[in-house]
């Protein structure tokens, strides 16, 4: 849309400015200078000057898009040469019929210059519109590729997440826990969020936080006191928006690698909002020191997915760090968020 507006603005400004300078200004100067003979001549030859308008746009809006924009250079210049001859012939005969003081000749500089100038300017106009058109097309293709890639990445989130939670429910059912029903209800809430919110371009940060808290609550039901799960929210998220389900993959990854056979496992989730619309999000979990598990820690579908989404959506407004130190795996994400349009 930005490139489209630039195209329209350029066409309008160029057309108004060029024809004002070429047609109106000479007449206006003659009036201001009090030059009666020059004013009479300019007024008399005004139809010849206006004759350039249809030829100008015939070149710029028909020949250039048909041949120049498609790379058919030879055909364009052949067509332009024919147009030039026709324009010059019409200009000479029209001006000759309007002017009685002197003969109008094809080879006269006063005849050739206006025709060459108008033709040259129309070609320049056509080249600029070609550049703007190609720029707009490139931006559209880039945006379409980005939308397609984001759609693909989002399509991977739901199955990946549901698979993990269903495993939790299966576990609870196997041990005949009365918590299975509660977990299933909580899962239905999370799926409802995924169905109705994740298709939006952006969601309220408050809803994403609620989603995280529900997810953490579900995991607390599953693990009980076996895993120390802490979630802390600081600052006011009201009015801020972000890409839906952008944070959950980091939390999922922590539960995937931070529980199990580890001694005293823990998951610490911390989200902080500053007054400058900056969100700082961190997830810490205890992790295994085994090389094969460490290698797999940040290479799953979820982490790769969210890394790519962040790169696409926040190219210059994010910081993402994944590090492991002293048996602690730490994710740190910093985003500059937008205000919600709702």
C-alpha positions as CSV (number, residue, x, y, z in Angstrom):
1,X,0.0,0.0,0.0
2,X,2.9,2.4,0.8
3,X,4.4,1.8,-2.6
4,X,1.0,2.1,-4.3
5,X,0.5,5.5,-2.6
6,X,4.0,6.6,-3.7
7,X,3.2,5.6,-7.3
8,X,-0.1,7.6,-7.3
9,X,1.5,10.6,-5.6
10,X,4.4,10.6,-8.1
11,X,2.1,10.4,-11.1
12,X,-0.1,13.2,-9.8
13,X,2.7,15.5,-8.8
14,X,4.8,14.9,-11.9
15,X,1.8,15.5,-14.2
16,X,0.7,18.7,-12.6
17,X,4.2,20.1,-12.2
18,X,5.3,19.2,-15.8
19,X,2.3,20.6,-17.6
20,X,2.2,23.7,-15.5
21,X,5.8,24.4,-16.3
22,X,5.5,23.5,-20.0
23,X,2.1,25.0,-20.9
24,X,0.9,27.5,-18.2
25,X,4.1,29.1,-17.1
26,X,5.2,30.6,-20.5
27,X,1.7,32.2,-20.8
28,X,1.9,33.4,-17.1
29,X,5.4,34.9,-17.6
30,X,4.2,36.8,-20.7
31,X,1.3,38.3,-18.7
32,X,3.6,39.3,-15.8
33,X,6.2,40.8,-18.1
34,X,3.6,42.7,-20.1
35,X,4.9,41.3,-23.3
36,X,1.9,41.5,-25.6
37,X,3.5,40.0,-28.7
38,X,4.9,37.1,-26.7
39,X,1.5,36.6,-25.0
40,X,-0.2,36.6,-28.3
41,X,2.2,34.0,-29.7
42,X,1.9,31.8,-26.6
43,X,-1.9,32.0,-26.7
44,X,-2.0,31.4,-30.4
45,X,0.3,28.2,-30.2
46,X,-1.4,26.9,-27.1
47,X,-3.2,24.1,-29.0
48,X,0.2,22.9,-30.4
49,X,1.5,22.8,-26.8
50,X,-1.5,20.9,-25.6
51,X,-1.0,18.4,-28.5
52,X,1.9,16.9,-26.5
53,X,-0.5,15.6,-23.8
54,X,-2.0,12.6,-25.7
55,X,1.4,11.7,-27.2
56,X,3.1,12.0,-23.8
57,X,0.7,9.6,-22.1
58,X,0.5,7.3,-25.1
59,X,4.2,6.7,-24.7
60,X,4.3,6.6,-20.9
61,X,1.1,4.7,-20.2
62,X,0.8,2.4,-23.2
63,X,4.1,1.9,-25.0
64,X,6.3,1.8,-21.8
65,X,4.1,-0.8,-20.0
66,X,3.6,-2.9,-23.1
67,X,7.2,-3.1,-24.2
68,X,9.6,-1.4,-21.8
69,X,8.2,-3.0,-18.6
70,X,8.4,-6.4,-20.2
71,X,12.0,-6.0,-21.4
72,X,11.2,-5.6,-25.1
73,X,13.6,-2.8,-25.6
74,X,14.0,-3.0,-29.4
75,X,10.2,-3.0,-30.0
76,X,9.8,-0.1,-27.6
77,X,12.3,2.1,-29.3
78,X,10.9,1.2,-32.7
79,X,7.4,2.1,-31.5
80,X,8.8,5.3,-29.9
81,X,10.5,6.3,-33.2
82,X,7.2,5.9,-35.1
83,X,5.3,7.8,-32.4
84,X,7.9,10.6,-32.5
85,X,7.5,11.0,-36.3
86,X,3.7,11.1,-36.0
87,X,3.9,13.6,-33.2
88,X,6.4,15.8,-35.0
89,X,4.3,15.7,-38.2
90,X,1.1,16.7,-36.3
91,X,2.9,19.3,-34.4
92,X,4.4,20.9,-37.5
93,X,1.1,21.0,-39.5
94,X,-1.0,22.3,-36.5
95,X,1.5,25.0,-35.6
96,X,1.9,26.0,-39.3
97,X,-1.9,26.4,-39.5
98,X,-1.9,28.6,-36.3
99,X,1.1,30.8,-37.1
100,X,1.2,33.2,-40.1
101,X,4.2,35.3,-39.1
102,X,6.8,32.7,-40.2
103,X,6.9,29.2,-41.8
104,X,7.1,26.2,-39.5
105,X,9.8,23.7,-40.7
106,X,10.5,20.1,-39.6
107,X,14.2,20.8,-39.1
108,X,13.8,24.1,-37.2
109,X,15.1,23.9,-33.6
110,X,12.0,25.8,-32.4
111,X,10.0,22.9,-33.9
112,X,12.2,19.9,-33.0
113,X,13.0,20.9,-29.4
114,X,9.4,20.8,-28.0
115,X,8.8,17.5,-29.6
116,X,12.1,16.0,-28.5
117,X,11.7,17.4,-25.0
118,X,8.1,16.1,-24.5
119,X,9.0,12.7,-25.9
120,X,12.1,12.5,-23.7
121,X,10.2,13.5,-20.6
122,X,7.5,11.0,-21.3
123,X,10.2,8.2,-21.6
124,X,11.7,9.4,-18.3
125,X,8.3,9.3,-16.7
126,X,7.8,5.8,-18.0
127,X,11.1,4.6,-16.6
128,X,10.3,6.0,-13.2
129,X,6.9,4.4,-13.1
130,X,8.6,1.1,-14.2
131,X,11.0,1.4,-11.2
132,X,8.1,2.1,-8.8
133,X,6.1,-0.8,-10.3
134,X,9.0,-3.2,-9.9
135,X,9.6,-2.0,-6.4
136,X,5.9,-2.5,-5.5
137,X,5.9,-6.0,-7.1
138,X,9.0,-7.0,-5.2
139,X,7.5,-5.8,-1.9
140,X,4.3,-7.7,-2.7
141,X,6.2,-10.9,-3.5
142,X,8.3,-10.5,-0.3
143,X,5.1,-9.9,1.8
144,X,3.4,-12.9,0.2
145,X,6.4,-15.2,0.9
146,X,6.5,-14.0,4.5
147,X,2.7,-14.6,4.9
148,X,3.1,-18.1,3.4
149,X,6.1,-18.9,5.7
150,X,4.3,-17.6,8.8
151,X,1.2,-19.6,7.9
152,X,3.3,-22.7,7.6
153,X,5.1,-22.0,10.9
154,X,1.8,-21.4,12.6
155,X,0.4,-24.7,11.2
156,X,3.2,-26.5,13.0
157,X,2.4,-25.0,16.5
158,X,-1.0,-26.5,17.2
159,X,-0.2,-30.2,16.5
160,X,3.1,-29.9,18.3
161,X,1.5,-28.4,21.4
162,X,-1.5,-30.7,21.4
163,X,0.8,-33.7,21.1
164,X,2.6,-32.7,24.2
165,X,-0.5,-32.1,26.3
166,X,-2.2,-35.3,25.2
167,X,0.8,-37.1,26.5
168,X,0.2,-35.5,29.8
169,X,-3.4,-36.6,29.8
170,X,-2.5,-40.2,28.8
171,X,-0.1,-40.3,31.7
172,X,-2.7,-39.1,34.2
173,X,-5.3,-41.6,32.9
174,X,-2.8,-44.5,33.2
175,X,-2.2,-43.7,36.9
176,X,-6.0,-43.3,37.3
177,X,-5.6,-39.8,38.7
178,X,-8.7,-37.8,39.4
179,X,-6.8,-34.9,37.9
180,X,-7.2,-36.2,34.4
181,X,-10.7,-34.6,34.1
182,X,-9.4,-31.2,35.3
183,X,-6.4,-31.3,32.9
184,X,-8.8,-32.1,30.0
185,X,-10.9,-29.1,30.9
186,X,-7.9,-26.9,31.0
187,X,-6.7,-28.3,27.7
188,X,-10.1,-27.4,26.1
189,X,-9.5,-23.8,27.2
190,X,-6.1,-23.7,25.7
191,X,-7.4,-25.2,22.4
192,X,-10.1,-22.6,22.4
193,X,-7.5,-19.9,22.5
194,X,-5.5,-21.6,19.8
195,X,-8.6,-21.8,17.5
196,X,-10.0,-18.3,18.0
197,X,-6.9,-16.2,18.6
198,X,-3.9,-17.8,16.9
199,X,-5.2,-17.0,13.4
200,X,-5.1,-13.3,14.2
201,X,-2.0,-11.3,13.2
202,X,-1.7,-9.9,16.7
203,X,-3.3,-10.7,20.1
204,X,-3.4,-8.7,23.3
205,X,-0.4,-9.5,25.5
206,X,-2.8,-10.0,28.4
207,X,-4.4,-12.9,26.6
208,X,-1.0,-14.4,25.8
209,X,-0.1,-14.1,29.5
210,X,-3.3,-15.8,30.5
211,X,-2.6,-18.6,28.1
212,X,0.9,-19.0,29.7
213,X,-0.6,-19.1,33.2
214,X,-3.2,-21.7,32.1
215,X,-0.5,-23.8,30.6
216,X,1.7,-23.6,33.7
217,X,-1.3,-24.4,35.8
218,X,-2.0,-27.5,33.7
219,X,1.6,-28.7,34.2
220,X,1.4,-28.1,37.9
221,X,-1.6,-30.4,38.0
222,X,0.4,-33.0,36.1
223,X,3.6,-32.9,38.1
224,X,2.4,-31.8,41.5
225,X,5.3,-31.1,43.8
226,X,7.7,-33.1,41.8
227,X,8.6,-30.0,39.7
228,X,9.0,-26.5,41.2
229,X,7.1,-24.3,38.7
230,X,7.2,-20.6,39.2
231,X,5.6,-17.9,36.9
232,X,6.1,-14.2,37.7
233,X,4.6,-11.2,35.8
234,X,5.8,-7.7,36.3
235,X,4.6,-4.4,34.8
236,X,1.4,-3.5,33.0
237,X,0.7,-5.4,29.8
238,X,-2.6,-3.5,29.0
239,X,-2.9,-2.2,25.5
240,X,0.1,-4.1,24.1
241,X,0.0,-6.7,21.4
242,X,2.2,-9.4,20.0
243,X,2.2,-12.4,17.6
244,X,0.0,-15.1,19.1
245,X,1.6,-18.2,20.7
246,X,5.1,-16.7,20.4
247,X,6.2,-17.4,24.0
248,X,4.8,-20.9,24.6
249,X,7.4,-22.8,22.6
250,X,10.1,-21.7,25.0
251,X,8.1,-22.9,28.0
252,X,7.3,-26.2,26.2
253,X,11.0,-26.7,25.6
254,X,11.7,-26.2,29.3
255,X,9.2,-28.9,30.3
256,X,10.5,-31.2,27.6
257,X,14.1,-31.0,28.8
258,X,13.8,-29.7,32.4
259,X,11.9,-32.6,34.0
260,X,12.2,-36.4,34.1
261,X,15.2,-38.0,35.7
262,X,16.7,-34.7,36.9
263,X,17.2,-34.1,40.6
264,X,15.1,-31.2,42.0
265,X,13.8,-30.0,38.6
266,X,12.4,-26.5,38.3
267,X,10.9,-24.2,35.7
268,X,11.1,-20.4,36.3
269,X,9.1,-18.2,33.9
270,X,9.5,-14.4,34.2
271,X,7.8,-11.7,32.1
272,X,8.5,-8.1,32.6
273,X,7.0,-5.0,30.9
274,X,8.7,-1.6,31.0
275,X,7.2,1.8,30.3
276,X,8.9,1.9,26.9
277,X,6.7,-1.0,25.6
278,X,9.6,-3.4,26.0
279,X,8.9,-6.9,27.0
280,X,11.6,-9.1,28.6
281,X,10.7,-12.7,28.8
282,X,12.9,-15.4,30.3
283,X,12.5,-19.1,31.0
284,X,15.0,-21.1,33.1
285,X,15.1,-24.8,33.8
286,X,17.5,-27.3,35.1
287,X,19.0,-29.4,32.3
288,X,20.9,-32.6,31.8
289,X,24.6,-32.6,31.4
290,X,24.5,-35.4,28.8
291,X,26.0,-34.3,25.4
292,X,23.3,-35.8,23.3
293,X,20.5,-34.1,25.3
294,X,22.3,-30.8,25.4
295,X,22.6,-30.9,21.6
296,X,18.9,-31.5,21.3
297,X,17.9,-28.8,23.8
298,X,17.4,-25.9,21.4
299,X,16.9,-27.8,18.2
300,X,13.3,-29.0,18.3
301,X,10.5,-28.0,16.1
302,X,9.1,-25.5,18.5
303,X,12.3,-23.6,19.1
304,X,13.3,-23.5,15.4
305,X,9.8,-22.4,14.6
306,X,9.7,-19.5,17.0
307,X,13.2,-18.3,16.1
308,X,12.1,-18.0,12.5
309,X,8.9,-16.2,13.4
310,X,10.7,-13.7,15.6
311,X,13.2,-13.0,12.8
312,X,10.3,-12.4,10.3
313,X,8.0,-10.3,12.6
314,X,10.5,-8.4,14.7
315,X,13.6,-8.0,12.4
316,X,15.1,-5.0,14.2
317,X,13.1,-5.0,17.4
318,X,14.2,-8.2,19.2
319,X,17.0,-9.9,21.1
320,X,17.0,-13.6,21.7
321,X,19.6,-15.5,23.7
322,X,19.8,-19.2,24.4
323,X,22.5,-20.3,26.8
324,X,23.4,-23.0,29.2
325,X,25.6,-22.5,32.3
326,X,26.2,-24.6,35.4
327,X,23.4,-27.0,34.4
328,X,20.8,-24.3,33.9
329,X,19.3,-23.6,30.5
330,X,18.2,-20.0,30.1
331,X,16.1,-18.4,27.4
332,X,16.0,-14.6,27.2
333,X,13.8,-12.7,24.8
334,X,13.5,-9.0,24.5
335,X,10.8,-7.5,22.2
336,X,9.7,-3.9,21.5
337,X,5.9,-4.4,21.3
338,X,3.3,-2.4,19.4
339,X,0.2,-0.8,20.8
340,X,-3.0,-2.7,20.2
341,X,-5.3,-1.3,17.6
342,X,-8.4,-2.6,19.4
